Amino acid sequence: MSLILPRNLDKRPNNNARLEPRDRYGYRYSSMSDQSIPLPKDVTIKGAQVRLKYCETCYIYRPPRASHCKQCDNCVGR
């Protein structure tokens, strides 16, 4: 059974999030978009280091074993 994760309606990344590196003109190396997307962040869960990925559609860091579903357009956890 899958659980739909709630979206972040604020749509602004956390100020503490690390942003992708930029070139000398202020553009991200990965694309020429004007919006910056936070990099994955490392957290400790039950003593284990886990990397959480940021979902650009839902504006959240996905927990482990979660992914974005193209059919329902939401992040879902297993």
Secondary structure, DSSP 4 states (H G I P E B T S, - for coil): --EEPPP-TT-S--TTSPBPPB-TTS-BSS---SS--BPPEEEEETTEEEEEPEETTTTEEPPTTEEEETTTTEEEE-
